[in-house]
Amino acid sequence: MDILLVDDETEICFLLGNMLRRAGVNCDVAHTIAEGRAQLRSGNYSAVFLDIHLPDGLGYEMIPDIRERQPQAQVIAISAVDTERKNARDRGADLFIPKPFDKGSILGGLRSLGLTAA
């Protein structure tokens, strides 16, 4: 399984990326919406972890691109702002996971969407 992680926080990318890789998932990382869009053009993803507050806009802006370029991909919104939960669902995210997260919430979230790590 291939996953795209779009988050501007280097530490989050490191921790979540390592967590996913240890679970047998291939993980590409982007730090901005622009980088995420470029990755969508070159990869084939089962899921996209999408931070809401990015340096070049709101992560929600990427959801139409994800749906167009990777219609099979599940969108998992992640944010430290729990009030974004409703916004994420209203704007098309399949799941919302609040920060801070742990291995159980990440892997459980993937399973809840029918995605399993190797």
C-alpha positions, 0 to 999 in steps of 0.5 A: 500500500502506498500513502501520501502524507501532506504535513508541514511539520517535519517532526510529524512527517518523521514520526507518522512516516516511520510508524507507517513504514514499520507497518509495511506501508510505503509513504511519500511526504509533501510539506505543502499543497503544491508539493502534494499536488505534484506527488499526486501526479506521479504516485498511485496512493491508497490514502492521503493523510492531509493536514488542514493548516499548511503554509500555502493554504488549507489542506481542504483545497487538495481534496478535489485534486485527490478525487480527480487524480486518485479516485480510489484514495481515501482522504484522512484529515489530520489536525491539532484543531479538533473543531476541524472534524466537522469541516473535514467531513463536510469538505469530503474527507473520509476520516478525521484523526486529531493530533496528537495521534498514536499508532492505534488511532492511525492503524485503526483509522486505516482499518476502518477505511478497509485499508490494511498494512502488509 
